[in-house]
Amino acid sequence: MKRQIRMDELVRRIRPAVRDRRPYLVGLPEATTVKLNQNESPYDLPPEIKEEVLREFARIPFNRYPDEFSERLVRTFAAYAGCDPDQVIAGNGSNDLAGLLALALIERGTPVVLPRPMFSLYAKLALLHDGDLLEVPCRENFRFDTDALVEAAKERRPSLIVLATPNNPTGLAMTLDEIAAVADASEGFVVVDEAYLEFSDEGSALRLMDERPNLILLRTFSKACGLAGLRLGFLIAHPDVLRELRKARMPFMIDPLASAAAHILLTAYPDVIEERARRIRQDCVAITDVLSAMEGVEVVPSQANFVLFRTPQDAAELKGRFLREGVLVRSMSGYPELQGFLRVNAGTEVENKAFMTALKSALSV
């Protein structure tokens, strides 16, 4: 007689570190017409570039596996970023590459140091792999506490520290000197997430890597490049480190359509990326100026494509009023340090006007 398997017993076979977590879900209410909550570029690729991408895609044999590690795309990105191809791994978004780092570096009890608040994925990955996580609180102005991070690096000797700069959710950037100080104090790896690099005045930490082989950089094409729907990111590390990371890397992770789009965008249209990043940065400055001029509104200066702000009104109620106007923004109250704050990313001219109109209406109630 076949034994009946109890579902509760079956589910307990899943590691507790997984069962204790929640899935990463943002959600999109049906009433939304202005979507300003996920820090995406508001600009799709122009139709003529899309047509060029699709023509190249049509030439790809669908019955054949793609290149295991997308070597052509790696060479293209390396030339664009200013590094060597043997320093680069391409990924299915930078989240995919963050998962690779967690797989390669974190096991039960591995010390991990993260500043707070920062993109919640990194803490989730550390806990999923049973890492010994220490979160270092920010300063009162929400900037990372570099001195405290240096001390944590010396005392805890972590295998992994992650620095997001400019940081999501605050938009604040570290200086290269601050990054160097943390890397110099660490015996392990220091990952610098540069998802919003194109909007920042600080520049890439790539120039620090020659003297600091423990630095690893993450880049994404979901923000300034406007390819969030195609999922593409890159990891930059010392060649010796990269050779080891590739051993934990699953092959065939890059979709040929994403690869074709990025290759064409980087080789033929880098000016499109630059021009759009400039426009988005200008719009963020304009949004910041308008918010700062409003009585009772607190604004955090941003070097990303979004703005963090707080009003005298309850954040949940204000978000609901935005939604009733068809405008979707993000509540940041899930971070203990950011109670009452909302985050809005720059959109098109029409979307930005819709946000400002909805805000003024809500604040006048």
WOTA-V304632 format. One record per helix or strand. SS is the DSSP state (helix for helix, strand for strand). FROM is the first residue (numbers start at 1). TO is the last residue. Records with the same first field share a line. If there is no record, write none. Layout:
# WOTA-V304632
SS = FROM-TO / FROM-TO
This chain:
# WOTA-V304632
helix = 7-11 / 16-19 / 47-58 / 71-81 / 85-87 / 94-105 / 121-128 / 146-156 / 176-185 / 197-199 / 205-208 / 239-246 / 256-268 / 270-292 / 315-324 / 336-338 / 349-363
strand = 34-35 / 88-91 / 111-116 / 132-137 / 160-164 / 189-193 / 215-220 / 233-236 / 298-300 / 306-310 / 327-328 / 330-331 / 341-345
